[in-house]
Amino acid sequence: MDQYSYEDIIINPNSKQAQACIGKEVYFADTPNACLYYANTGNNAQCGILQKIKIDSFCPFVLEKNGSRQWGCIILKKEEGPEYIPFESADEFLNAYENSKYNVINVTTEKKLINCGGIWLKSKCEAIWITQCTEVTAHGIAFGHTRKIVLWKELLNGYRFLDSTPCGKKKE
């Protein structure tokens, strides 16, 4: 199962992301921490179809579950996507990184980092949000803060590209 992060939480009822969730399956809760917990544990009791959004409400998200109760935040449930496997070479990694750069939205922190240059990745560890790759080897990459080589398999399990796709190649 994909791990959800704080950037997946939708609180602003006026956002395009919130509007796009209407009619789709979402995790819901009164607090962001609870919402994130339910999403990461796959708690289907806290998952339902978003019916509508009441813009002026303290808890704007209305779901069909629990008598159309309103909730403070939601996370769009990710559809099961393709399975990813570790890269086998530096070329595969670099090609995938290059392709992922074009999927990043223009007005985000991620896009600003891409414009600065270098190779930036999102960590699945909440202690480090985004980190820069400083070395690419035949067996993995190293980050500036540790200089330790992260093997391709570890990269797949612990990091994502800035467009949130896994750091691996699609399994064929």
N, CA, C and O of each residue as an XYZ file, in Angstrom:
688
protein
N       0.842     -1.178      0.000
C       0.000      0.000      0.000
C       0.887      1.240      0.000
O       1.904      1.275      0.692
N       0.515      2.238     -0.757
C       1.243      3.499     -0.768
C       1.106      4.182      0.580
O       0.055      4.111      1.216
N       2.161      4.837      1.011
C       2.110      5.624      2.229
C       1.586      7.017      1.905
O       1.992      7.636      0.921
N       0.690      7.490      2.736
C       0.182      8.845      2.601
C       1.031      9.757      3.471
O       1.625      9.308      4.450
N       1.091     11.042      3.116
C       1.863     12.003      3.897
C       1.013     13.237      4.141
O      -0.101     13.342      3.628
N       1.536     14.168      4.923
C       0.787     15.381      5.244
C       0.399     16.175      3.998
O      -0.615     16.872      3.999
N       1.193     16.076      2.945
C       0.853     16.824      1.734
C      -0.394     16.257      1.035
O      -0.950     16.912      0.154
N      -0.834     15.062      1.412
C      -2.037     14.467      0.835
C      -3.319     14.955      1.520
O      -4.414     14.782      0.985
N      -3.182     15.559      2.692
C      -4.349     15.994      3.467
C      -4.964     17.239      2.821
O      -4.265     18.189      2.468
N      -6.278     17.206      2.680
C      -7.009     18.342      2.116
C      -7.839     18.970      3.230
O      -8.718     18.334      3.811
N      -7.538     20.231      3.510
C      -8.254     20.971      4.545
C      -9.037     22.129      3.921
O     -10.123     22.470      4.389
N      -8.491     22.723      2.883
C      -9.088     23.900      2.253
C     -10.247     23.485      1.339
O     -10.021     22.870      0.297
N     -11.473     23.814      1.719
C     -12.618     23.416      0.888
C     -12.694     24.163     -0.446
O     -13.415     23.748     -1.353
N     -11.954     25.257     -0.561
C     -11.962     26.040     -1.805
C     -10.934     25.555     -2.821
O     -10.911     26.033     -3.955
N     -10.092     24.620     -2.427
C      -9.011     24.181     -3.320
C      -9.537     23.331     -4.474
O     -10.590     22.700     -4.380
N      -8.778     23.335     -5.555
C      -9.117     22.504     -6.710
C      -9.069     21.025     -6.336
O      -9.868     20.229     -6.829
N      -8.117     20.655     -5.454
C      -8.001     19.257     -5.026
C      -9.271     18.814     -4.305
O      -9.749     17.700     -4.518
N      -9.821     19.683     -3.452
C     -11.043     19.338     -2.725
C     -12.205     19.147     -3.701
O     -12.946     18.168     -3.609
N     -12.356     20.073     -4.621
C     -13.452     19.999     -5.592
C     -13.347     18.732     -6.446
O     -14.356     18.127     -6.806
N     -12.114     18.345     -6.761
C     -11.894     17.153     -7.595
C     -12.242     15.864     -6.859
O     -12.395     14.819     -7.492
N     -12.367     15.917     -5.547
C     -12.668     14.721     -4.755
C     -14.151     14.398     -4.667
O     -14.516     13.302     -4.243
N     -15.005     15.324     -5.055
C     -16.448     15.080     -4.962
C     -16.808     13.865     -5.816
O     -16.452     13.781     -6.991
N     -17.523     12.928     -5.193
C     -17.917     11.693     -5.869
C     -16.867     10.605     -5.805
O     -17.069      9.514     -6.338
N     -15.747     10.889     -5.159
C     -14.665      9.896     -5.065
C     -14.506      9.412     -3.631
O     -14.985     10.039     -2.687
N     -13.827      8.291     -3.494
C     -13.607      7.700     -2.185
C     -12.473      8.426     -1.466
O     -11.391      8.616     -2.022
N     -12.736      8.832     -0.216
C     -11.760      9.573      0.578
C     -11.706      9.001      1.994
O     -12.679      8.427      2.481
N     -10.555      9.167      2.644
C     -10.450      8.944      4.083
C     -10.872     10.246      4.741
O     -10.644     11.318      4.182
N     -11.487     10.175      5.925
C     -11.987     11.387      6.569
C     -11.754     11.330      8.072
O     -11.684     10.255      8.668
N     -11.635     12.509      8.668
C     -11.485     12.618     10.122
C     -11.689     14.070     10.517
O     -11.836     14.949      9.667
N     -11.696     14.305     11.833
C     -11.816     15.667     12.343
C     -10.470     16.369     12.411
O     -10.409     17.598     12.394
N      -9.391     15.597     12.489
C      -8.062     16.205     12.598
C      -7.133     15.641     11.522
O      -7.316     14.504     11.086
N      -6.143     16.418     11.089
C      -5.188     15.922     10.091
C      -4.434     14.665     10.549
O      -4.246     13.739      9.760
N      -4.002     14.628     11.814
C      -3.266     13.452     12.294
C      -4.115     12.184     12.240
O      -3.635     11.123     11.843
N      -5.374     12.305     12.640
C      -6.263     11.145     12.592
C      -6.519     10.726     11.146
O      -6.537      9.535     10.834
N      -6.715     11.696     10.275
C      -6.966     11.402      8.859
C      -5.773     10.659      8.252
O      -5.941      9.674      7.533
N      -4.579     11.142      8.550
C      -3.371     10.505      8.041
C      -3.227      9.087      8.605
O      -2.846      8.170      7.877
N      -3.521      8.906      9.869
C      -3.452      7.582     10.495
C      -4.417      6.610      9.814
O      -4.038      5.487      9.481
N      -5.657      7.039      9.610
C      -6.646      6.165      8.969
C      -6.228      5.789      7.554
O      -6.386      4.641      7.139
N      -5.696      6.752      6.817
C      -5.270      6.479      5.443
C      -4.109      5.491      5.418
O      -4.106      4.561      4.611
N      -3.124      5.682      6.294
C      -1.944      4.815      6.286
C      -2.205      3.427      6.846
O      -1.440      2.501      6.576
N      -3.273      3.266      7.623
C      -3.623      1.930      8.120
C      -4.698      1.281      7.261
O      -5.087      0.140      7.508
N      -5.184      2.010      6.240
C      -6.205      1.455      5.347
C      -7.519      1.214      6.061
O      -8.236      0.270      5.728
N      -7.850      2.046      7.033
C      -9.055      1.895      7.840
C     -10.287      2.240      7.008
O     -10.638      3.410      6.856
N     -10.935      1.214      6.474
C     -12.092      1.437      5.599
C     -13.318      1.929      6.354
O     -14.264      2.409      5.730
N     -13.328      1.823      7.699
C     -14.417      2.384      8.481
C     -14.381      3.911      8.407
O     -15.405      4.563      8.613
N     -13.222      4.481      8.118
C     -13.063      5.927      7.997
C     -12.864      6.321      6.536
O     -12.104      7.238      6.224
N     -13.557      5.614      5.651
C     -13.443      5.862      4.221
C     -14.852      5.897      3.635
O     -15.686      5.047      3.949
N     -15.107      6.876      2.789
C     -16.423      6.981      2.181
C     -16.380      7.871      0.953
O     -15.326      8.390      0.586
N     -17.540      8.045      0.319
C     -17.651      8.870     -0.876
C     -17.967     10.308     -0.449
O     -18.915     10.547      0.299
N     -17.164     11.257     -0.931
C     -17.420     12.666     -0.641
C     -18.627     13.116     -1.452
O     -18.599     13.097     -2.683
N     -19.705     13.526     -0.748
C     -20.942     13.938     -1.414
C     -20.890     15.380     -1.879
O     -21.198     15.686     -3.031
N     -20.500     16.255     -0.979
C     -20.471     17.679     -1.304
C     -19.573     18.404     -0.319
O     -19.108     17.833      0.666
N     -19.342     19.673     -0.608
C     -18.516     20.512      0.249
C     -19.328     21.734      0.630
O     -19.853     22.433     -0.238
N     -19.433     21.994      1.923
C     -20.105     23.191      2.427
C     -19.016     24.211      2.740
O     -18.392     24.162      3.800
N     -18.799     25.112      1.829
C     -17.689     26.063      1.886
C     -17.637     26.841      3.198
O     -16.551     27.019      3.749
N     -18.762     27.307      3.713
C     -18.788     28.172      4.896
C     -18.863     27.413      6.218
O     -19.075     28.025      7.264
N     -18.694     26.104      6.189
C     -18.822     25.306      7.397
C     -17.459     25.071      8.059
O     -16.426     25.013      7.393
N     -17.490     24.941      9.371
C     -16.278     24.630     10.127
C     -15.737     23.251      9.721
O     -14.525     23.057      9.627
N     -16.632     22.314      9.486
C     -16.271     20.985      8.971
C     -16.966     20.847      7.619
O     -18.123     20.429      7.559
N     -16.274     21.195      6.537
C     -16.946     21.371      5.241
C     -17.200     20.113      4.420
O     -17.991     20.152      3.476
N     -16.555     19.001      4.751
C     -16.617     17.831      3.880
C     -17.746     16.894      4.323
O     -17.727     16.362      5.432
N     -18.736     16.703      3.430
C     -19.918     15.893      3.733
C     -19.780     14.546      3.035
O     -19.615     14.471      1.817
N     -19.851     13.482      3.837
C     -19.728     12.129      3.296
C     -21.015     11.361      3.486
O     -21.828     11.693      4.349
N     -21.197     10.325      2.671
C     -22.409      9.524      2.741
C     -22.441      8.644      3.985
O     -23.517      8.205      4.391
N     -21.290      8.375      4.601
C     -21.244      7.515      5.789
C     -21.695      8.278      7.024
O     -21.629      9.506      7.075
N     -22.145      7.540      8.002
C     -22.486      8.099      9.318
C     -23.546      9.202      9.219
O     -23.405     10.249      9.852
N     -24.578      8.984      8.450
C     -25.677      9.931      8.365
C     -25.290     11.277      7.787
O     -25.746     12.316      8.265
N     -24.470     11.268      6.784
C     -24.013     12.492      6.116
C     -23.335     13.472      7.080
O     -23.505     14.685      6.960
N     -22.593     12.955      8.003
C     -21.857     13.808      8.947
C     -20.772     14.582      8.204
O     -20.244     14.117      7.194
N     -20.448     15.764      8.715
C     -19.424     16.608      8.113
C     -18.089     16.421      8.845
O     -18.043     16.187     10.053
N     -16.994     16.535      8.056
C     -15.657     16.287      8.589
C     -14.720     17.449      8.256
O     -14.955     18.201      7.310
N     -13.660     17.581      9.048
C     -12.741     18.695      8.917
C     -11.668     18.540      7.858
O     -11.159     19.532      7.337
N     -11.318     17.298      7.534
C     -10.281     17.087      6.519
C     -10.468     15.733      5.850
O     -11.106     14.829      6.389
N      -9.893     15.625      4.666
C     -10.003     14.400      3.881
C      -8.667     14.093      3.198
O      -7.810     14.964      3.051
N      -8.518     12.851      2.793
C      -7.405     12.417      1.950
C      -8.009     11.552      0.844
O      -8.710     10.580      1.125
N      -7.737     11.906     -0.404
C      -8.227     11.119     -1.525
C      -7.587      9.735     -1.481
O      -6.365      9.608     -1.413
N      -8.421      8.703     -1.521
C      -7.903      7.338     -1.506
C      -7.214      7.051     -2.832
O      -7.793      7.257     -3.898
N      -5.998      6.582     -2.763
C      -5.230      6.301     -3.971
C      -5.739      5.012     -4.607
O      -6.019      4.022     -3.930
N      -5.845      5.063     -5.906
C      -6.226      3.858     -6.645
C      -5.009      2.959     -6.731
O      -3.870      3.427     -6.761
N      -5.261      1.692     -6.769
C      -4.154      0.757     -6.919
C      -3.503      1.009     -8.271
O      -4.140      0.868     -9.316
N      -2.268      1.372     -8.241
C      -1.542      1.683     -9.463
C      -0.609      0.550     -9.847
O      -0.693     -0.554     -9.309
N       0.263      0.834    -10.769
C       1.207     -0.198    -11.202
C       2.195     -0.539    -10.086
O       2.488      0.286     -9.221
N       2.687     -1.740    -10.125
C       3.695     -2.178     -9.154
C       5.065     -1.691     -9.628
O       5.372     -1.711    -10.820
N       5.866     -1.262     -8.681
C       7.212     -0.790     -9.002
C       8.251     -1.732     -8.433
O       8.052     -2.341     -7.381
N       9.368     -1.844     -9.146
C      10.502     -2.643     -8.694
C      11.742     -1.738     -8.683
O      11.742     -0.686     -9.322
N      12.790     -2.136     -7.965
C      13.986     -1.284     -7.896
C      14.639     -1.089     -9.270
O      14.548     -1.941    -10.153
N      15.296      0.060     -9.413
C      16.094      0.286    -10.608
C      17.230     -0.722    -10.647
O      17.605     -1.292     -9.622
N      17.776     -0.937    -11.844
C      18.919     -1.829    -11.992
C      20.188     -1.074    -12.341
O      21.281     -1.637    -12.296
N      20.047      0.211    -12.691
C      21.233      0.967    -13.086
C      21.034      2.461    -12.834
O      19.917      2.933    -12.621
N      22.137      3.177    -12.864
C      22.095      4.627    -12.718
C      21.340      5.261    -13.888
O      20.626      6.246    -13.701
N      21.491      4.711    -15.076
C      20.786      5.252    -16.247
C      19.264      5.180    -16.077
O      18.556      6.132    -16.405
N      18.765      4.047    -15.564
C      17.321      3.922    -15.332
C      16.842      4.975    -14.335
O      15.808      5.610    -14.538
N      17.613      5.154    -13.247
C      17.265      6.147    -12.246
C      17.241      7.552    -12.843
O      16.277      8.294    -12.654
N      18.283      7.908    -13.550
C      18.385      9.259    -14.105
C      17.304      9.532    -15.150
O      16.769     10.639    -15.207
N      16.980      8.540    -15.975
C      15.910      8.706    -16.963
C      14.553      8.908    -16.278
O      13.759      9.756    -16.687
N      14.299      8.110    -15.224
C      13.034      8.239    -14.500
C      12.958      9.595    -13.796
O      11.899     10.223    -13.774
N      14.075     10.048    -13.220
C      14.092     11.359    -12.567
C      13.789     12.460    -13.585
O      12.984     13.355    -13.327
N      14.428     12.383    -14.715
C      14.235     13.390    -15.763
C      12.764     13.443    -16.194
O      12.204     14.526    -16.365
N      12.142     12.268    -16.370
C      10.733     12.217    -16.772
C       9.808     12.759    -15.690
O       8.802     13.401    -15.994
N      10.144     12.503    -14.425
C       9.280     12.935    -13.321
C       9.243     14.449    -13.170
O       8.259     14.990    -12.665
N      10.276     15.131    -13.588
C      10.349     16.588    -13.430
C       9.229     17.301    -14.183
O       8.804     18.383    -13.777
N       8.752     16.713    -15.267
C       7.738     17.361    -16.093
C       6.330     17.243    -15.510
O       5.402     17.894    -15.991
N       6.167     16.411    -14.468
C       4.853     16.224    -13.853
C       4.649     17.081    -12.610
O       3.584     17.026    -11.996
N       5.642     17.865    -12.232
C       5.552     18.679    -11.025
C       4.828     19.986    -11.356
O       5.133     20.639    -12.354
N       3.875     20.356    -10.513
C       3.085     21.573    -10.705
C       3.982     22.801    -10.535
O       4.857     22.820     -9.670
N       3.762     23.820    -11.360
C       4.639     24.994    -11.421
C       4.776     25.818    -10.156
O       5.859     26.350     -9.914
N       3.762     25.954     -9.349
C       3.818     26.892     -8.233
C       4.132     26.230     -6.892
O       3.767     26.764     -5.845
N       4.785     25.107     -6.907
C       5.061     24.379     -5.677
C       6.520     24.503     -5.262
O       7.376     24.904     -6.050
N       6.781     24.151     -4.011
C       8.156     24.087     -3.513
C       8.965     23.119     -4.359
O      10.130     23.373     -4.662
N       8.347     22.011     -4.739
C       9.036     21.008     -5.539
C       9.544     21.600     -6.853
O      10.676     21.339     -7.260
N       8.695     22.404     -7.518
C       9.096     23.013     -8.789
C      10.228     24.010     -8.573
O      11.136     24.100     -9.399
N      10.185     24.752     -7.485
C      11.255     25.694     -7.171
C      12.581     24.969     -6.976
O      13.623     25.456     -7.415
N      12.551     23.806     -6.319
C      13.783     23.037     -6.120
C      14.316     22.501     -7.449
O      15.527     22.502     -7.674
N      13.435     22.049     -8.318
C      13.860     21.577     -9.639
C      14.561     22.701    -10.384
O      15.587     22.484    -11.028
N      14.002     23.904    -10.293
C      14.607     25.048    -10.966
C      15.977     25.416    -10.395
O      16.782     26.045    -11.081
N      16.248     25.029     -9.143
C      17.567     25.280     -8.537
C      18.622     24.331     -9.082
O      19.817     24.599     -8.957
N      18.205     23.245     -9.674
C      19.144     22.254    -10.193
C      19.400     21.148     -9.181
O      18.937     21.210     -8.042
N      20.131     20.151     -9.606
C      20.409     19.007     -8.741
C      19.296     17.984     -8.807
O      18.303     18.171     -9.511
N      19.468     16.901     -8.068
C      18.487     15.822     -8.001
C      17.884     15.842     -6.605
O      18.586     15.614     -5.619
N      16.592     16.113     -6.518
C      15.873     16.201     -5.255
C      14.853     15.081     -5.177
O      14.198     14.762     -6.170
N      14.712     14.476     -3.991
C      13.746     13.407     -3.771
C      12.975     13.662     -2.486
O      13.471     14.322     -1.572
N      11.756     13.132     -2.425
C      10.946     13.191     -1.206
C      11.226     11.934     -0.391
O      11.247     10.821     -0.917
N      11.438     12.136      0.886
C      11.629     11.007      1.783
C      10.283     10.565      2.338
O       9.406     11.398      2.569
N      10.107      9.269      2.556
C       8.901      8.778      3.208
C       9.019      8.942      4.724
O       8.034      8.784      5.445
N      10.209      9.254      5.204
C      10.466      9.518      6.611
C      10.072     10.958      6.889
O      10.516     11.865      6.185
N       9.242     11.186      7.907
C       8.751     12.534      8.155
C       9.808     13.460      8.749
O       9.625     14.677      8.745
N      10.914     12.907      9.261
C      11.969     13.750      9.822
C      12.673     14.543      8.720
O      13.154     15.652      8.954
N      12.729     13.968      7.523
C      13.353     14.632      6.375
C      12.296     14.684      5.284
O      11.828     13.646      4.817
N      11.922     15.879      4.881
C      10.852     15.995      3.898
C      11.393     15.850      2.481
O      10.952     14.973      1.739
N      12.340     16.698      2.100
C      12.946     16.632      0.775
C      14.456     16.666      0.958
O      14.972     17.447      1.759
N      15.154     15.830      0.225
C      16.603     15.751      0.359
C      17.251     15.762     -1.024
O      16.619     15.414     -2.021
N      18.514     16.165     -1.066
C      19.214     16.260     -2.339
C      20.201     15.106     -2.492
O      20.944     14.763     -1.573
N      20.178     14.528     -3.674
C      21.118     13.467     -4.036
C      22.447     14.127     -4.417
O      22.477     15.083     -5.192
N      23.534     13.607     -3.865
C      24.848     14.186     -4.168
C      25.726     13.267     -5.009
O      26.690     13.721     -5.625
N      25.398     11.984     -5.038
C      26.187     11.034     -5.828
C      25.273      9.987     -6.434
O      24.299      9.573     -5.805
N      25.574      9.556     -7.642
C      24.868      8.459     -8.294
C      25.920      7.413     -8.628
O      26.907      7.705     -9.304
N      25.701      6.186     -8.148
C      26.653      5.101     -8.416
C      25.940      4.001     -9.190
O      24.750      4.113     -9.483
N      26.651      2.961     -9.514
C      26.057      1.833    -10.230
C      25.046      1.080     -9.366
O      24.168      0.400     -9.896
N      25.160      1.196     -8.033
C      24.332      0.397     -7.124
C      23.298      1.208     -6.346
O      22.457      0.644     -5.648
N      23.366      2.546     -6.470
C      22.426      3.381     -5.725
C      22.857      4.832     -5.744
O      23.618      5.260     -6.612
N      22.360      5.582     -4.774
C      22.695      7.005     -4.692
C      23.102      7.359     -3.267
O      22.869      6.590     -2.334
N      23.718      8.540     -3.109
C      24.069      9.050     -1.781
C      23.428     10.424     -1.624
O      23.226     11.152     -2.596
N      23.113     10.759     -0.370
C      22.542     12.057     -0.052
C      23.561     12.889      0.700
O      24.407     12.357      1.419
N      23.473     14.200      0.529
C      24.432     15.110      1.131
C      24.502     15.043      2.637
O      25.577     15.239      3.203
N      23.384     14.769      3.317
C      23.378     14.795      4.773
C      23.987     13.534      5.391
O      24.344     13.553      6.569
N      24.118     12.442      4.636
C      24.675     11.209      5.201
C      25.900     10.689      4.455
O      26.782     10.075      5.055
N      25.954     10.933      3.158
C      27.007     10.405      2.282
C      26.984      8.865      2.217
O      27.865      8.270      1.595
N      26.004      8.218      2.840
C      25.851      6.762      2.791
C      25.135      6.381      1.501
O      24.163      7.026      1.109
N      25.623      5.328      0.845
C      24.979      4.849     -0.383
C      23.645      4.190     -0.035
O      23.581      3.296      0.809
N      22.596      4.643     -0.692
C      21.265      4.050     -0.563
C      21.080      3.176     -1.794
O      21.033      3.677     -2.917
N      20.974      1.865     -1.581
C      20.824      0.930     -2.693
C      19.477      1.125     -3.387
O      18.548      1.684     -2.803
N      19.377      0.664     -4.630
C      18.160      0.859     -5.423
C      16.920      0.347     -4.690
O      15.876      0.999     -4.729
N      17.013     -0.816     -4.018
C      15.860     -1.377     -3.307
C      15.458     -0.475     -2.142
O      14.270     -0.249     -1.911
N      16.449      0.040     -1.407
C      16.161      0.958     -0.301
C      15.545      2.262     -0.817
O      14.685      2.858     -0.170
N      16.001      2.685     -1.984
C      15.481      3.912     -2.592
C      13.994      3.751     -2.902
O      13.200      4.652     -2.631
N      13.620      2.608     -3.466
C      12.222      2.333     -3.793
C      11.360      2.339     -2.525
O      10.249      2.868     -2.534
N      11.864      1.758     -1.451
C      11.089      1.647     -0.221
C      11.034      2.936      0.588
O      10.113      3.120      1.384
N      12.003      3.836      0.401
C      12.074      4.992      1.277
C      11.904      6.357      0.647
O      11.835      7.353      1.366
N      11.834      6.440     -0.691
C      11.812      7.754     -1.337
C      10.860      7.787     -2.522
O      10.485      6.753     -3.074
N      10.477      9.009     -2.899
C       9.654      9.263     -4.077
C      10.272     10.414     -4.846
O      11.003     11.226     -4.280
N       9.975     10.485     -6.145
C      10.378     11.642     -6.925
C       9.514     12.827     -6.506
O       8.531     12.642     -5.788
N       9.856     14.029     -6.933
C       9.114     15.219     -6.526
C       7.683     15.252     -7.045
O       6.857     16.005     -6.529
N       7.378     14.442     -8.063
C       5.990     14.354     -8.534
C       5.223     13.264     -7.785
O       4.094     12.931     -8.147
N       5.839     12.713     -6.746
C       5.273     11.689     -5.849
C       5.210     10.291     -6.444
O       4.594      9.409     -5.844
N       5.823     10.053     -7.599
C       5.901      8.679     -8.119
C       7.019      7.945     -7.387
O       7.984      8.571     -6.949
N       6.902      6.622     -7.250
C       7.930      5.849     -6.555
C       9.292      5.917     -7.258
O       9.371      6.057     -8.478
N      10.343      5.818     -6.471
C      11.713      5.785     -7.015
C      12.029      4.355     -7.433
O      12.809      3.658     -6.785
N      11.413      3.941     -8.516
C      11.600      2.610     -9.075
C      11.041      2.590    -10.481
O      10.515      3.588    -10.972
N      11.160      1.458    -11.111
C      10.607      1.332    -12.456
C       9.358      0.470    -12.415
O       9.232     -0.413    -11.567
N       8.441      0.726    -13.329
C       7.200     -0.047    -13.381
C       7.514     -1.482    -13.737
O       8.296     -1.765    -14.645
N       6.888     -2.377    -13.004
C       7.057     -3.809    -13.280
C       6.255     -4.153    -14.523
O       5.091     -3.773    -14.648
N       6.883     -4.873    -15.436
C       6.201     -5.235    -16.687
C       5.609     -6.617    -16.616
O       5.001     -7.079    -17.581
